[in-house]
Amino acid sequence: MKMLSVITLAALALTSSLANAQQQGVSKDEIVLGSIQDLSGPVASFGKQIRQGMLLAVEELNEQGGINGRKVKLVVEDSAYDPKKAVLAAQKLVNQDKIFMMVGHIGTAHNMAAMPVQFEKNVINFFPTAAAREMYEPFHRLKYAFAATYYDQMLNHVPKLVKEKGAKKVCTIYQDDDFGLEHLKGGEDGLKTIGMTYAEQTSFKRGATDFSSQVQKMQASGCDFIVMGTLIRETIGTIGTARKLGYNPTFLASSGAYTDLIHKLGGPAMNGLIAAMTVQIPYTEGLSGPIQFWANKYKTKFNEDPAVMSVYGYLAIETFAAAASKAGKNLTTDSFIKVMDTMTYPNDIFGSAPYTFSPTKRLGSNTSRLSQIVDGKWKVISNYTDETPAAKAKK
């Protein structure tokens, strides 16, 4: 009987040990998170800011004792904004670094390429910095997205703004990949709700630097409203070229172009650009309270002002930490999902809209609002929108 008890206890200990060993990325003292950013490619400025925002949040967590006694370790790989490199980075993070979760991965095509690698090893794709529908559709238990999609941003804002501006010919310029196509389709479906279609469509290859032929095409067509599926340099290049030609239509971009780098790099020519946004840029002038404290801490650590992408990275880690803490000492993929599916996150100091998740809902919020560059600075010009006429008509 004594021997049987010893054997039983040994078996239980082995079972417990195996259970812990099976949970990748979580040890007695540490939780390993991974992220893939562009640190050397066309949107490296975004990648750098996201990484810094995450690092600040991780540092704060660890200074406070970590999550239920475990310190957080963040491993960041560079994709150079190349989907093929994103796959290689995901393979390293998942198979060598044994990450518990992928956080804040940048890029639509890049996430789509990397997710199969992660899902094979039960690794969650958490709060990707990409606002495409594929970040939460089709439904997958390992997907969690937080921001209104590029499709919804264009679907909701294009018809409303076209009517406000009295636009006669709506056209689009977009990056010819999954990122750009979301803008193309969202604007197209939004226009249908007001009985309009694109008068002209033109695209460019990822990484392009010359947009003169595309701009001339839109100008020749008499386009007075341009839906832009563009990021930083493509936005600056398109608008800058238009201004030189004396061409001044209404330019509407998504949150992909909502960054202080647009007006800092593009200068006065960028005044008038309108973009959808889900988190407000934390300009340091005139700040007060918690956001001022946060901005000062960020600037002290990185010797530069925070940007909107810094906020995205910071909030991704903060949200992960809130759910992981609630999951308790026995942190597993399943226990984390169980908690996330009941979470509601209220407005934060950065002006985000509230977001919620459930066992059938993997997008935190589909609401966004508009900002415009006025005198070299983004200014909020609308409230958050959700169930707009366009969105209702689409259902």
MIVEX-219456 format. One record per residue: z, x, y of N, C-alpha, C in turn; residue in three letters. Coordinates in steps of 0.001 Angstrom, whole numbers, plus 500000, padded with zeros to 6 digits. Example, Ala and Ser with C-alpha at 12.3 -4.5 7.8 and 13.67 -1.06 7.14 Angstrom:
<atoms>
507800513190494310507800512300495500507800513200496700ALA
507080512850497750507140513670498940507870512900500030SER
</atoms>
This chain:
<atoms>
500000500842498798500000500000500000500000500875501248MET
500802501947501216500865502853502344499516503519502566LYS
498884503943501447497578504574501520496554503610502107MET
496644502319501718495717501300502208495861501128503725LEU
497109501159504203497355501015505643496751502179506409SER
496905503370505853496337504561506494494827504451506569VAL
494231504009505450492768503861505403492309502804506396ILE
493073501684506459492713500600507388492766501072508831THR
493845501782509180493978502297510538492869503279510870LEU
492527504122509915491451505095510125490122504386510350ALA
489918503313509567488667502546509701488579501882511065ALA
489722501325511501489744500683512817489489501696513923LEU
490090502874513797489890503918514804488439504358514844ALA
487818504470513643486417504872513566485523503813514193LEU
485834502541513909485051501433514473485124501439515990THR
486364501643516501486550501685517953485802502853518563SER
485864504008517875485174505199518364483670504991518405SER
483136504359517349481696504094517279481279503114518366LEU
482129502123518612481812501124519646481697501788521005ALA
482656502705521297482629503403522567481425504326522658ASN
481113504992521508479996505919521491478676505197521690ALA
478600503947521245477366503190521348477063502778522779GLN
478075502740523645477824502360525031477398503585525827GLN
476116503704526027475552504829526748476030504871528191GLN
476344506070528654476654506280530065478079506007530479GLY
478928505604529552480328505326529882481223506128528944VAL
482017507029529527482977507799528746484382507467529227SER
485347508160528714486729507902529091486943508110530596LYS
486258509103531166486519509491532550485347509299533503ASP
484189508843532989483009508877533843482016507752533539GLU
481334507297534580480207506364534457478995507064535066ILE
477933507189534286476739507897534754475668506892535171VAL
475268506970536430474203506128536956472980506981537250LEU
471809506384537139470580507102537441469794506399538521GLY
468953507142539201468055506564540196466796507415540283SER
465674506764540532464404507464540724463928507178542133ILE
463736508228542916463316508088544311462087508949544583GLN
461392508622545658460346509500546145461021510497547080ASP
461111511747546647461738512780547459460734513807547964LEU
459458513646547553458452514633547961457073514031548194SER
456952512709548124455661512050548258455508511291549558GLY
454634510282549585454296509573550828455418508741551433PRO
456418508324550640457550507573551207458863508332550955VAL
458764509662551033459947510506550808461057510229551816ALA
460670509811553018461695509486554016462547508316553542SER
461914507319552906462646506200552317463550506690551188PHE
462965507482550299463721507957549140464943508753549524GLY
464796509585550537465915510392551022467039509501551552LYS
466667508486552321467670507590552903468399506781551830GLN
467650506275550853468276505515549763469271506398549010ILE
468826507612548691469683508554547973470959508833548757ARG
470832509052550068472010509357550879472954508172550960GLN
472399506959551075473252505779551089474035505635549796GLY
473383505904548674474051505826547380475114506907547246MET
474785508117547684475743509223547586476998508947548399LEU
476835508350549585478000508016550409478882506996549699LEU
478256505978549108479025504956548402479745505544547187ALA
479067506421546453479679507062545283480858507929545713VAL
480678508668546793481768509524547293482987508683547659GLU
482766507576548344483870506696548725484578506140547497GLU
483790505710546513484378505168545277485272506198544599LEU
484745507408544464485487508442543753486726508894544519ASN
486651508864545847487824509197546657488943508180546453GLU
488552506946546102489517505872545872489929505760544404GLN
489533506733543604489943506753542201488899506283541224GLY
487706505966541724486637505542540829486724504071540462GLY
486167503733539317486142502357538829487003502254537577ILE
488141501606537715489093501482536600489399502840535971ASN
489608503833536835489992505168536378488838506081536042GLY
487619505586536106486447506417535795485738506819537088ARG
485403508101537224484611508564538352483139508200538104LYS
482408508031539178480986507701539086480151508949539329VAL
479202509194538467478268510312538621476872509740538834LYS
476186510191539878474837509710540183473833510836539963LEU
472833510578539124471762511544538859470463510982539434VAL
469854511717540351468635511237541022467449512123540657VAL
466357511489540257465120512201539927464025511845540932GLU
463082512751541115461978512576542067460715512112541340ASP
460138510994541813458871510518541239457680510906542094SER
457931511382543328456860511669544286455981510444544501ALA
456535509270544255455844507985544402454626507891543475TYR
454774508450542288453717508433541268454271507711540040ASP
453688506573539648454203505825538493454293506649537209PRO
453349507566537013453391508406535808454609509316535823LYS
454921509862536995456117510704537114457389509869537006LYS
457296508604537426458451507719537298458799507498535830ALA
457782507392534978458019507237533537458723508478532980VAL
458246509655533359458860510899532891460306511004533381LEU
460534510593534632461887510628535186462797509657534438ALA
462266508476534125463059507488533388463405508004531996ALA
462458508642531349462714509193530010463826510231530057GLN
463800511077531091464869512085531218466220511422531459LYS
466266510502532397467534509861532746468117509075531580LEU
467249508346530885467718507489529798468053508290528543VAL
467203509239528185467361509929526899468158511224526971ASN
468130511909528111468861513173528235470175512994528999GLN
470086512367530169471299512172530961472141511004530466ASP
471531510154529630472243509028529007472880508106530050LYS
472097507693531025472650506859532098473059505476531585ILE
474051504920532245474503503563531941473570502538532580PHE
473066502886533774472276501927534539471333502661535477MET
470148502064535715469223502565536728469465501767538003MET
469697502468539114470059501801540368469093502188541496VAL
468566501182542194467821501426543423466490502123543268GLY
465893502108542091464603502772541865463567502256542868HIS
462861503152543533461914502759544575460499502567544017ILE
459822501531544502458419501336544178458154500259543145GLY
457189499394543429456858498305542513456226498803541223THR
455097499502541345454406500011540155455294500977539380ALA
456133501679540088456999502689539483458086502040538629HIS
458698500975539148459675500222538361459043499604537128ASN
457874499024537313457193498373536192456855499376535094MET
456526500590535487456202501630534503457449502130533779ALA
458574502167534498459799502746533932460637501753533136ALA
460548500475533465461431499496532827461354499475531300MET
460168499560530691460138499568529215460953500703528605PRO
460955501856529248461742502995528769463228502644528796VAL
463652502005529870465053501632530023465462500528529043GLN
464639499503528982465007498330528190465109498644526703PHE
464339499617526263464411500029524855465796500556524506GLU
466486501121525517467831501672525311468918500810525961LYS
468587499556526277469567498604526807470139499048528161ASN
469290499662528983469704500141530308469220499163531376VAL
470145498634532153469836497643533192469037498260534338ILE
468066497519534850467357497901536072468015497131537216ASN
468843497835537983469724497189538953469269497418540386PHE
469040496325541104468711496347542533467617497363542882PHE
466455497265542250465360498173542597464975498016544063PRO
464585499111544697464114499046546081462624498724546043THR
462353497515545641460997496987545536461137495471545513ALA
460434494800546384460604493354546515459443492587545879ALA
459074492995544677458014492304543949458624491327542954ALA
457896490286542631458415489275541699458691489860540322ARG
457958490911539964458168491533538650459548492157538507GLU
460257492308539617461602492870539538462595491879538929MET
462193490591538860463050489602538197462262488619537325TYR
460943488673537377460100487836536533459181488729535693GLU
458843488334534462459490487240533747460964487561533494PRO
461739486531533230463180486717533048463473487764531971PHE
464395488640532274464910489613531306466372489840531644HIS
467220489824530660468659489952530902469025491276531561ARG
468152492274531474468453493584532040467864493788533440LEU
467352492727534058466807492801535411467769492159536416LYS
468046492872537518468788492291538636468140492740539948TYR
467578491797540690466958492082541987467768491409543083ALA
467713491958544281468626491443545317467942490848546534PHE
466669491166546785466076490784548072464858489899547901ALA
464597489102548927463416488242548947462170489062548650ALA
461308488534547807460117489277547408459105489343548536THR
458211490331548434457119490429549397456288489140549367TYR
456114488605548176455345487359548034456004486240548830TYR
457315486041548636458023484973549345458066485219550846ASP
458203486480551238458219486792552665456920486335553326GLN
455795486664552702454498486277553262454254484770553114MET
454615484218551971454453482780551732455179481974552804LEU
456367482386553142457197481632554075456853481878555540ASN
456576483135555882456423483459557295454986483365557818HIS
453988483636556975452604483628557468452199482278558074VAL
452332481153557340451869479890557925452616479498559198PRO
453909479746559215454712479393560402454279480208561612LYS
454093481516561417453740482384562535452291482168562977LEU
451410481898562029450011481614562371449924480401563293VAL
450717479378562969450713478169563804451331478456565177LYS
452417479225565200453062479558566473452126480350567384GLU
451361481260566790450467482115567570449119481447567858LYS
448861480319567208447577479664567388446422480490566865GLY
446653481252565807445634482147565250444470481366564653ALA
443265481874564829442054481217564332441491481897563085LYS
441597483227563046441077483983561906442159484915561374LYS
442645484606560189443693485408559563443057486344558540VAL
443383487616558621442830488613557705443968489420557086CYS
443629490275556127444670491075555480444172492471555167THR
445049493444555313444821494811554856445973495149553923ILE
445654495663552735446714495871551750446420497059550848TYR
447487497651550352447405498746549385446947498176548055GLN
445927498769547443445330498148546253446105498463544972ASP
447350498013544955448189498126543763449103496906543723ASP
450085496910542835450970495746542689451708495429543976ASP
452104496461544700452796496271545976451914495487546953PHE
450695495945547158449808495298548102449374493912547678GLY
449148493740546381448688492442545880449716491337546091LEU
451009491684546083452045490689546349451902490121547766GLU
451554490977548710451346490531550090450083489678550199HIS
449032490158549554447763489422549556447960488004549043LEU
448600487876547891448783486574547252449757485694548028LYS
450854486258548516451821485472549275451211484879550529GLY
450463485705551260449799485206552456448746484171552134GLY
448009484406551067446958483470550642447540482103550313GLU
448621482079549548449239480803549171449908480135550367ASP
450444480949551295451026480379552503449963479721553373GLY
448805480353553489447718479799554293447205478482553717LEU
447209478368552404446748477133551762447556475925552231LYS
448827476138552518449689475015552922449336474492554307THR
448562475255555081448121474774556402446596474673556460ILE
445984474621555276444541474405555193443693475567555665GLY
444193476798555484443439477981555908443257478957554755MET
442311479873554913442099480971553967441879482250554765THR
441944483388554075441653484647554756440197484673555214TYR
439977485100556447438615485273556952438037486604556491ALA
438916487567556217438480488887555771439595489559554990GLU
439233490306553945440190491070553162439704492505553062GLN
440605493460553248440236494859553093441425495624552518THR
441152496616551696442227497340551021442050498844551180SER
443035499596550698442987501055550739443738501597549529PHE
443413502823549136444063503463547998445449503973548388LYS
446377503936547443447698504492547691447561505949548119ARG
448210506314549213448130507681549710447068507891550770GLY
446297506865551103445249506986552114445836507321553479ALA
445051508030554299445512508411555635444543507970556737THR
443345507569556367442347507141557357442052505652557154ASP
442279504859558192442102503409558092441067502883559093PHE
440243503784559610439286503400560648438265502387560156SER
437750502565558938436730501628558439437325500242558216SER
438558500195557711439213498901557482439491498179558803GLN
439970498919559794440287498310561085439002497821561767VAL
437962498622561708436684498227562319436115496973561654GLN
436317496862560358435847495689559624436555494427560107LYS
437873494522560282438641493366560756438305493025562205MET
438122494055563012437773493825564410436409493136564523GLN
435447493607563725434101493027563748434108491573563290ALA
435059491228562443435153489853561941435889488932562909SER
436441489496563970437160488676564960438530488232564496GLY
439150488992563601440472488634563079441519488743564196CYS
442280487682564403443316487721565442444732487716564862ASP
444848487773563537446156487803562867445961488597561575PHE
446737489675561402446587490559560248447848490548559384ILE
447712490162558124448792490246557136448717491630556516VAL
449808492392556595449792493794556196450590494055554922MET
449912494536553889450577494993552673450677496497552731GLY
451477496987553689451535498414554008452971498919554070THR
453120500236553881454417500889554028454443501636555369LEU
454986502837555415455216503493556705453931504025557348ILE
453358505064556748452236505717557421450997504828557458ARG
450895503908556470449757502992556471449871501986557611GLU
451096501550557881451330500640559004451021501342560317THR
451563502551560460451344503321561685449861503645561861ILE
449207504043560760447795504402560830446909503233561210GLY
447182502073560623446379500878560904446544500426562349THR
447784500284562788448032499799564151447596500827565191ILE
447881502107564915447476503154565844445967503187566041GLY
445211503021564951443748502988565031443281501782565828THR
443921500633565577443549499412566298443775499567567798ALA
444908500133568179445204500294569608444160501187570284ARG
443726502247569600442727503149570172441397502437570399LYS
441127501427569573439888500666569695440032499490570656LEU
441212499367571255441453498245572155441564496922571425GLY
441987497001570173442058495818569294443527495450569110TYR
443928494247569511445343493879569530445628492514568903ASN
445371492356567623445737491103566952447239491062566704PRO
447736489948566185449127489887565732449213490587564386THR
450110491556564258450310492267562997451626491798562377PHE
451554491306561133452752490881560401452879491691559120LEU
453991492391558973454270493182557777455492492616557061ALA
455817493198555934456983492771555155458131493744555370SER
459182493566554599460323494479554674459938495890554248SER
458775496044553593458299497374553222457980498231554435GLY
457748497594555586457447498330556816458563498186557848ALA
459644497526557463460758497344558396461657498575558344TYR
461368499537559192462126500778559243462021501369560640THR
463054502070561074463020502696562386461996503818562452ASP
461522504279561298460508505333561287459186504855561879LEU
458935503551561833457691503018562385457596503319563879ILE
458625502960564625458558503198566071458889504640566448HIS
459674505323565618459978506720565915458762507610565727LYS
457984507342564685456800508152564399455546507618565079LEU
455460506300565213454256505686565770454252505553567271GLY
455435505623567889455519505560569335455235504184569921GLY
454928504132571217454726502859571923453642501966571324PRO
452687502558570621451608501756570014452154500735569027ALA
453352500957568509453912500057567506454577498826568111MET
454760498817569416455355497644570060454543496392569744ASN
455237495324569394454575494067569066454497493794567581GLY
454629494838566741454600494633565289455746493714564875LEU
455443492755564009456452491839563466456604492120561983ILE
457813492100561478458040492325560051459176491456559544ALA
459072491060558292460173490356557629461246491373557280ALA
462489490926557210463572491844556874464711491078556216MET
465481491785555421466598491174554714467932491832555059THR
467890493034555623469079493748556084468735494377557421VAL
469623494281558383469329494774559723469526496281559832GLN
468618496937560562468750498376560801470041498650561573ILE
470870499583561105472147499858561782471978500842562938PRO
471275500408563986471171501261565172472574501634565643TYR
472762502884566017474112503347566353474543502977567771THR
473548502680568637473922502319570004474575500934570035GLU
475741500864570660476384499573570868477077498994569647GLY
477201499772568575477893499266567392479402499236567625LEU
480083498427566828481542498374566913482103497966565562SER
483398498142565391484060497690564180483641498441562930GLY
483645497757561781483375498396560494482029499106560410PRO
480988498517560998479668499137560892479596500436561701ILE
480326500501562801480385501741563586481104502831562800GLN
482199502454562149482950503404561313482059503933560198PHE
481310503011559563480410503398558474479312504325558984TRP
478694503974560110477603504778560666478082506175561044ALA
479274506266561595479836507566561968480082508429560734ASN
480581507801559678480831508524558431479516509050557846LYS
478495508200557883477167508585557364476617509768558169TYR
476687509667559490476137510723560343476897512031560171LYS
478215511946559993479020513144559770478617513842558477THR
478348513059557447478016513630556144476592514196556095LYS
475644513483556698474232513869556543473580514380557827PHE
474342514409558917473836514927560190472609514175560692ASN
472551512889560442471493512031560963471973510585560957GLU
471334509774561784471724508368561847471302507632560585ASP
472059506622560162471654505825559000470452504957559343PRO
469711504561558314468551503692558473468678502523557498ALA
467725501617557549467823500429556703467824500801555219VAL
467075501830554843467059502241553439468390502857553022MET
469095503453553973470444503962553695471349502802553307SER
471171501685554008471971500491553732471642499945552343VAL
470353499890551997469964499416550669470659500223549575TYR
470611501550549701471229502404548694472730502210548615GLY
473359502127549771474809501943549840475228500626549201TYR
474528499539549550474887498219549029474634498105547527LEU
473621498796547024473347498749545582474536499302544797ALA
475069500435545254476238501023544583477474500159544784ILE
477657499640545980478802498784546267478802497536545378GLU
477630496941545216477539495734544388477792496058542927THR
477226497164542467477496497606541099478992497795540889PHE
479637498464541834481064498765541702481908497502541642ALA
481536496493542435482300495241542447482266494569541082ALA
481081494527540480480953493890539168481567494746538066ALA
481345496060538129481889496952537100483413496951537114ALA
484003496883538306485472496822538413486003495556537773SER
485304494455538020485732493173537471485547493121535957LYS
484619493910535444484372493939533996485527494593533239ALA
486337495376533943487521495961533316487273497294532634GLY
488288497750531909488219499063531257487132499115530192LYS
486902498004529515485899497995528450484523497696529044ASN
484017498637529820482732498454530498481582498704529536LEU
480805497667529303479603497759528485478486497023529216THR
477286497170528718476164496429529302476448494934529233THR
476950494480528102477225493045527929478339492561528853ASP
479420493346528979480530492906529837480111492914531312SER
479260493860531686478773493908533059477901492686533358PHE
476993492365532444476113491210532627476922489918532725ILE
477935489801531892478776488600531905479404488390533277LYS
479854489484533907480443489387535240479382489116536298VAL
478280489869536258477223489705537265476719488270537310MET
476671487636536161476116486285536090477033485225536690ASP
478197485654537185479102484718537862479371485136539307THR
478727486206539747479068486786541052478370486084542220MET
479097485941543307478545485490544581478952486509545632THR
477963487023546366478235488036547378478015487432548754TYR
479037487423549608478918486803550941478181487712551915PRO
478038487241553145477462488091554189478264489383554302ASN
477585490499554576478277491774554727478165492262556169ASP
478697493440556435478714493963557805477322494302558312ILE
476344494387557394474988494775557775474072493578558066PHE
474618492375558009473807491208558326472959490689557187GLY
473300491043555956472555490538554798472820489049554601SER
471871488367553986472098486985553589472948486980552317ALA
473735485933552068474518485860550825473584485846549613PRO
474049486370548488473243486295547272474118486013546057TYR
473512485332545088474219484902543881473360485148542646THR
474022485219541499473335485395540226473915484425539198PHE
473168484200538123473628483331537043472919483758535762SER
473276483171534628472605483527533376471098483255533385PRO
470642482447534339469205482152534420468596482581535752THR
469379483195536625468908483587537956469101485085538154LYS
467984485796538298468040487248538415467602487769539783ARG
467321486861540737467042487249542116468202486784542978LEU
468842487715543667470027487370544450469755486409545582GLY
468635486617546298468307485762547440466809485797547692SER
466233484660548070464808484644548416464611484368549905ASN
465644484640550694465588484357552117465382485630552939THR
464643485502554029464383486638554920464262486121556351SER
464212487029557307464000486639558696463064487654559354ARG
462662487396560581461686488240561254462319489090562348LEU
461782490303562494462107491165563618460809491658564238SER
460861492046565506459692492564566209460072493826566961GLN
459150494784567011459411495991567784459166495685569257ILE
460230495769570025460191495516571466460784496732572175VAL
459982497356573030460445498550573758460991499614572816ASP
460268499824571719460617500904570801461819500663569925GLY
462147499397569671463304499098568836463132497723568192LYS
463527497594566931463419496308566240464419495307566825TRP
463923494109567099464758493039567625464590491797566758LYS
465691491220566285465633490019565447465070488862566266VAL
464051488159565718463426487063566463463460485731565706ILE
464110485692564547464211484413563832465484484381562998SER
465838483194562553466943483046561617466440483259560200ASN
467360483365559247466965483454557847466278482160557426TYR
465215482306556649464502481146556121464652481121554610THR
464620479924554048464738479796552600463720478769552113ASP
464098477509552141463199476470551683462286476016552815GLU
461301476852553157460344476511554191459329475522553637THR
458535474883554517457488473977554022456551474644553035PRO
456245475933553278455341476660552372455961476802550993ALA
457256477150550954457930477342549671458018476030548900ALA
458311474948549616458398473641548973457039473199548437LYS
455984473453549220454650473049548798454214473829547563ALA
454704475054547425454320475887546277454932475379544983LYS
456049474666545063456787474249543861456076473150543089LYS
</atoms>
